[in-house]
Amino acid sequence: MATITTLGFDADDTLWHSERVFRLTEERFAGLLSNYTDKDRLNERLLAAERRNVLHYGYGVKGFTLSMIETAIEVTGGEVHADVIAEILETGRDMLNHPVEPLPCVEETLQAVKGDYRLVLITKGDLFDQERKITASGLDIHFDGIEIVSEKSVATYETLFARHGSGPREAMMIGNSLKSDILPALEAGAFGAHVPYDFTWALEQAEDPLGADRFHRLDHIGKVPHLLARLR
């Protein structure tokens, strides 16, 4: 038997599509630089730039756009044309204006659990873009609290689950990223419900927490109410 009073929900690729927008942009980026290098090599250089830059620019579209520009300069030996840089900037703006499409079963799940639990949306990334997506999704009305953080760590979950509930021991974090949503929440003492998405960014990949009795994997978010019922 478990006492769970608070549910934390990740946003990108848990409540709505996000990573596939990045994948489509990478395809567009590869087309712009096709005269200089092949797609696989370009993606390796781009990922290396993202890995270097995430500590400086944070997560999200703006940091990704700057990493694309840096990569374009690198692979062209500094000879990238201004019109290519302009096109890269345009791809970034397109991402920031991309429609927000909630994933299947999200609305129904939130409606099913909101009366029995405190719901907190916990997301990381660029403040303006995350605020835009939260509002555009129309899902903000279901949450008792919304937190946009620079990083998801053990301390993050300890603080937020204490702020919005009775602490991590009586909370569950639900998300698609093992690295950001599940592992630090488990370490903080919370339950973790992993809902895999079709694609996982390389910097968010991690191994399953073997032997963690508070860890659960679900086929889709619509199974959250059933999991909670089992744990009562």
Secondary structure, DSSP 4 states (H G I P E B T S, - for coil): -----EEEE--BTTTB--HHHHHHHHHHHHHHTTTTS-HHHHHHHHHHHHHHHHHHH-SSHHHHHHHHHHHHHHHTTT---HHHHHHHHHHHHHHHTPPP-BPTTHHHHHHHHTTTSEEEEEEES-HHHHHHHHHHHT-GGG-SEEEEES---HHHHHHHHHHSSS-GGGEEEEES-IIIIIHHHHHHT-EEEE---S---GGG-----TT-TTEEE-SSGGGHHHHHHHH-
